[in-house]
């Protein structure tokens, strides 16, 4: 999902060195003006928080249902980004 966000930001020649900055720019440039669904922002934030918990937290316990939902959201997110990039081409 993060690389999808970076692809979107690259189309606007917008860069950031931090994931949190990329997520913030994604929200401002694509979600706030309703170019992409609000669910995409929620899914991205959830994935980011889970990744941080896994990397820096003491323990992350996700159920099989949680993992399945994360994967489904990531697939839908990336499909939406691909569709958006394809429809906003040159």
C-alpha positions as CSV (number, residue, x, y, z in Angstrom):
1,X,0.0,0.0,0.0
2,X,2.9,2.4,0.8
3,X,4.4,1.9,-2.6
4,X,1.0,2.6,-4.1
5,X,1.0,5.9,-2.2
6,X,4.5,6.7,-3.4
7,X,3.4,6.1,-7.0
8,X,0.5,8.5,-6.5
9,X,2.7,11.1,-5.0
10,X,5.3,10.8,-7.8
11,X,2.6,11.8,-10.3
12,X,2.4,15.1,-8.4
13,X,6.2,15.3,-8.0
14,X,5.7,15.2,-4.3
15,X,8.3,13.4,-2.1
16,X,8.8,12.6,1.5
17,X,11.4,10.6,3.4
18,X,8.9,9.4,6.1
19,X,6.0,7.1,5.8
20,X,3.9,9.2,8.0
21,X,4.5,12.2,5.7
22,X,3.5,10.2,2.7
23,X,0.3,9.1,4.4
24,X,-0.4,12.7,5.4
25,X,0.1,13.9,1.8
26,X,-2.0,11.0,0.5
27,X,-4.9,12.1,2.7
28,X,-4.5,15.8,1.7
29,X,-4.1,15.3,-2.0
30,X,-6.3,12.3,-2.7
31,X,-8.7,11.6,0.1
32,X,-9.7,15.1,1.3
33,X,-10.7,16.2,-2.3
34,X,-12.6,12.8,-2.7
35,X,-10.4,11.6,-5.5
36,X,-10.1,8.3,-3.7
37,X,-12.4,6.8,-1.0
38,X,-12.1,7.6,2.7
39,X,-11.9,3.9,3.3
40,X,-8.5,3.9,1.6
41,X,-7.2,6.3,4.2
42,X,-8.6,4.2,7.1
43,X,-7.1,1.1,5.7
44,X,-3.7,2.7,5.1
45,X,-3.6,4.1,8.6
46,X,-4.6,0.8,10.1
47,X,-1.9,-1.0,8.1
48,X,0.7,1.6,9.1
49,X,-0.2,1.2,12.8
50,X,-0.1,-2.5,12.7
51,X,3.3,-2.4,11.0
52,X,4.6,0.0,13.6
53,X,3.3,-2.3,16.4
54,X,4.9,-5.3,14.7
55,X,8.3,-3.5,14.3
56,X,8.5,-1.6,17.5
57,X,5.9,-2.9,19.9
58,X,6.4,-5.7,22.3
59,X,3.9,-8.1,20.6
60,X,1.3,-7.9,17.9
61,X,-1.6,-10.4,18.1
62,X,-3.8,-10.4,15.0
63,X,-6.5,-13.0,14.5
64,X,-6.8,-14.9,11.2
65,X,-9.9,-12.7,10.5
66,X,-7.8,-9.5,11.1
67,X,-5.1,-10.7,8.8
68,X,-7.6,-11.7,6.1
69,X,-9.2,-8.2,6.3
70,X,-5.9,-6.5,6.1
71,X,-4.9,-8.4,3.0
72,X,-8.3,-7.8,1.4
73,X,-8.1,-4.1,2.1
74,X,-4.5,-4.0,0.7
75,X,-5.7,-5.7,-2.5
76,X,-8.7,-3.3,-2.9
77,X,-6.5,-0.3,-2.1
78,X,-3.9,-1.3,-4.7
79,X,-6.6,-2.0,-7.3
80,X,-8.1,1.4,-6.7
81,X,-4.7,3.1,-7.0
82,X,-4.0,1.3,-10.2
83,X,-7.4,2.2,-11.6
84,X,-6.9,5.8,-10.6
85,X,-3.5,6.0,-12.2
86,X,-4.8,4.4,-15.3
87,X,-7.7,6.8,-15.6
88,X,-5.6,9.9,-14.9
89,X,-2.9,9.2,-17.5
90,X,-1.4,11.5,-20.0
